[in-house]
Amino acid sequence: MNACVLYSGGKDSSLMAVILQKLGYEVELVTVNFGTFQSWKAAAESASNIGFKHRVLEADRNVLESAVDTIIKDGFPNNGINQIHLHALELASSNYHLIADGTRRDDRVPKLNINQIQSFEDRNHVQYMTLAGFGHKTIEDLSERLFTVKKELTSMENNSDYEIEIRHMIGEREGEEAAFNIFPEHVQSRVIGWRENE
């Protein structure tokens, strides 16, 4: 059966892809893009480096604009990112019966509650899988065993998270300083290949 993983190029979504592949699924890595910035490029490179198919799903720009409105109003990104994540899941559900992502136990965003998950699965007749049983330390340990990971300050070029197009649109509307205030500088981990056995 085909499965997709909403893919950022990071270790969480890469680990989910490996788990599904080991379980016998034909896995496609999917990055959602709203057409404002080519944020999918880093994810496509990571997917290629670990041998997975990658696809860009074109999303409705109005959803991004609405999420950015929410983020600017709130002054923090959580609610807006969750709006985008729900839209991404809905988009994927028209092409796949199993949709997964790298959301882990201690993530705060994006994160669906149990009612949202059940509603999403029931309405779309799909299965939704996350890393909800895995904590940060476990993900670090497992990904260290599997992948070569590059850690660097996040930029528009090395990241395929929802943050990139949000940041881009906030920058266009409110200026770069406003985007930086909402998304301060932080370290980004990106999978760049398989770990070589020593």
N, C-alpha and C positions, 0 to 999 in steps of 0.2 A: 504494500500500500504506500502511496505517496504521502509525504509529510513535509511541512515547511517549518523552518525556524525563522522567526523575525530576527534579523541578523545585523549586528553593529560592527562586527569584526573583533569584538572583545572575547575574553576567555569564557565568560558565562555562556553566551550564545554558541560559541564554538564547542564547549563541552556538551551542551544539549544536542548539538548536531551529531557528535560522536556517539553519544548514548543511543540516539534513535537509529543511527546506522548500524550499531552493534546489535540492536534488536530486530534488524532485518528490514527496516523501512528504507525506501528510496527517498533520500533527503535532498531538498532544495533549500538553499539559503535565500531569504527574501529581505530586501531593504526597501522601505517605503520612502518615496520622495514626492515632494509637493511642487517641484519644478521651479523653485526659487534659487536653489543652489545645488550643485552636483555633489551632494553629501554622501552619495552611495559609493564613491570611488574607493575609499579606504576599505570598506567592507568587501567590495568586489575583489580587491587585491588579496585580502586575507583569505577569502573563500578559495580563490585560485591556488594560493600557497599551501592549503591543506587538502586540496583535491575535491572540493564540493562545487556543484553547480550553483550559480548565483543569478538572481533575477531581481530587477527593479520593478516594484509595483507603483504605478503612477497614482497619486492620491489627489483629492479635491483640495485645491488651494484655499477654498473658503473655510475648510476645517482648520487649517493652519492659522488663518487670519482670526478665526474665532478663539482659538487656543491662545494666540498672542494677546488678544484683547483681555482674556481672562488673566493671563500672567502679568500684564501691565497693571491691571486693576488690583490684583492680589499683592503684587510686589514680590512674589516668589513663584517658582515654576510648577509646583506639584500638581495642582488641579489641571492646568493646561496640558502638561505632559500626559496625564491620565486620559484627557479628552483625545489626544492624538493616538495614544496606544489603543484605546477602544476602537477608533476608526481603522487603525492598521489591522487589528484582529478581524473586524467586519470585512475589510477588503480581502484579506487572505481566505476567509471562509467561503468565498465564492469559487475558489480554485482548489482547495485542499480539504480533506476530511479530518486531518490531524494538524493542528496548529500549535506550535510550541514557541517558547522564548526563554531567555536566560534569567528571568526573574527568580531571585533566590529568597530564602527565608528572611534575611535581615534587610532586604531592600525596602525603602520607603516609597519609591516611585521609579518606574510605573508599577502600580500594584492594584490588582482587582480584588474586591472582597468576594466572599463565597457566593453571595446573591448575584453579583455581576457575572461571575464565572458560570453559575448554573443557568442564568438567563441566556448568556451568550451561547453556551452549548445547546440548550434546548431549542432556541429560536433558529439556529443555523444547522442543527443536526451534525455537529462536529464534536471532536474531542480536543480539549485544551490541556496542554502539559507544560509545567514549569519546573524549576529547580527548588520549589518551595521547601523541601526537606533539607536542603543544603545550606549551610552557613558560609560566611566569608572565608574562614580558615580552611574549610574543606575544599571550597572551590580553588583557593590558592594552591593547596597541596595537589589536587588532582590535575589542575592545569599545568603546574610545574613539571609533573611527570610526563605530560603529553606534548606540550607546546613550547616553542620558543616565543617569548612574549617581550614586546618592546614597550617600555614605560617612558613616557615623556609628557611634558606639559601639553594639555589639549590645545588643538588648533583647528582651523577650518579644514585643514588638509588631512589630518591624521585620525579623524573621528567620524563615525557614521551614525551616532546617536541622534535622537529626535532634536536634541539640543542645538545642533548645528543650523538647521533651517530656522528654528525659533530665534536663535541668536542673530542670524542674518537679517531676518525680518524686523526684529526689534532695533537692530543697528540702523536699518534703512528708515524706520519710523521715528525713533527716539534718539539715535546717535549711539556710537560705540560705547560710550561710558555707561549708558543705561543698560546695554546688553551685558557689560562686564559686571555691573552691580548685581544683576540677577544671576549671572553665571560666573562667579569668580574663578580665577585661575586655579586649575587643579591638574593632577596627574592622570593621564589616560593610559590604560593598558590595551595593547592591540596585538592580536596573534599574527605572527609573521611567518610561521612555519611549524613543522613538527620538530620536536626535540630529538636530537640524534642520540642513539644509544651509545653510551661510553664504554 
